[in-house]
Amino acid sequence: MNLLRTGEVAQKFGLSTQTLYFYERIGLIPPPQRSPSGYRLFGDRDVARLSFILRVKALGLSLDEIKEILALYDGESLTCQAIRDRLQHKVQELDQKIHRLQALRNELAPLVQECQSFLSQPSPDGECSALRDITGVVGQQES
């Protein structure tokens, strides 16, 4: 079994040692074994678990979601159905987020075009009409 110290594991995954301590503190990774001098030592199983955590985190799962999956795994009750349900829920969350972001983009794109038009032919008062559209404030001067 290959044992790595905290700094080596952190370097291997491009993490800070504080991230490893945090993952241990919140229960994502179990407390690693210790050397006689007190250094944390990570075995192959610890490294594999950390690799899994980072992979599913990169897929967009939150630390709480990852912790839930790992709890099922540790309790040996991680079924394909349980994984599918959690991943399906994540896909639905992402779909909702994409929808909200697309709506935001649809609002911003015309404002960018309006700014581009202003830059091509500035108004006499020098005010960009997109600013009025964004704020809802009409910068009309009183007569």
C-alpha positions, 0 to 999 in steps of 0.5 A: 500500500502506497501512503502519501502525506497531506502535502503530497495528496494536495499536490497530486490533486492540485488542492490546498492542504486546507481543502483536505482538512476541510473535507475531513472536518465535514466528513467527506473523507475519513480521518486518515491514519497517522504516522508515528510522528503525527503526519496524516497518511493517505492510502490508496483507498483514501486517494481513490475516494478523493478522486471520486469527490473531485470528479463528481464535484467537477460534474456540478454536484455540491459537497452536500450532495457528494456527502449524501452519495458517500454516506449511501456508499459507506452504508453499502446501500448505494443502489443504481436507483439511488444514484440515478435519482440523485443525478436526475435531480441534478440534471433538473436543477441544471435545466432550470439554471440553463433556462434562467441563464438563457432568459437573462441572456435574452434580456442582455443581448438587445442591450448590448446591441443598443450600446453598439448602435450608440457607439456607431451614432452617439446621441446628442446628449451623450447618454446611452439609451441602454442605461435607461432600459436597464434602470428604468429611469428616463434621463429626460431633461426638464423643459 
